[in-house]
């Protein structure tokens, strides 16, 4: 069974990857993978606005190409966008060159859609968390490679909605980087769990920030 919280030993095995943000503040870092998609991404934007929460969206370049208006809405709402490759590919299945080329294609799509170049070190999340040590070495100086502390498992269609919510809440702590998915596959669990998750931690005094 996949744990909701990342096993404690993984960050020590892969110290160049960012798994959690050390903080004493009551702060949570929501992230959303695989958008932008009409429907799920718009629901997320509306929910975040309702609770005045900020988040980070790891976008697939081909989805940005298909839905540039929704992608632009993320920026206009003050959220952060990160690279999630152009075709949502697994690093384990591709050479380092092909993997980097796909990431750069996504980067180019971001820039052509927004007509801007980010000044800060850009963010990257490997799809499925699958990335080789050679790929990490090739990327770490150019990108902050963002993993996660809490995996909501909203993409699992067999996951009961209540279990998705309860497991995610139980695994979260101050500084957690939390993964939801603004995708059609996750939509059922996302629409149930996300507003209840945010409301739960907002009532406890937590703030939701972008990376």
HELIX and SHEET records of a PDB file:
HELIX    1   1 UNK A   10  UNK A   13  1                                   4    
HELIX    2   2 UNK A   40  UNK A   50  1                                  11    
HELIX    3   3 UNK A   61  UNK A   66  1                                   6    
HELIX    4   4 UNK A   68  UNK A   76  1                                   9    
HELIX    5   5 UNK A   91  UNK A   93  5                                   3    
HELIX    6   6 UNK A   96  UNK A  114  1                                  19    
HELIX    7   7 UNK A  127  UNK A  129  5                                   3    
HELIX    8   8 UNK A  133  UNK A  139  1                                   7    
HELIX    9   9 UNK A  161  UNK A  171  1                                  11    
HELIX   10  10 UNK A  187  UNK A  203  1                                  17    
SHEET    1   A 5 UNK A  80  UNK A  83  0                                        
SHEET    2   A 5 UNK A  55  UNK A  59  1                                        
SHEET    3   A 5 UNK A  27  UNK A  33  1                                        
SHEET    4   A 5 UNK A 177  UNK A 181  1                                        
SHEET    5   A 5 UNK A 150  UNK A 151  1                                        
SHEET    1   B 4 UNK A  80  UNK A  83  0                                        
SHEET    2   B 4 UNK A  55  UNK A  59  1                                        
SHEET    3   B 4 UNK A  27  UNK A  33  1                                        
SHEET    4   B 4 UNK A 207  UNK A 208  1                                        
SHEET    1   C 2 UNK A 122  UNK A 124  0                                        
SHEET    2   C 2 UNK A 143  UNK A 145  1                                        
END                                                                             
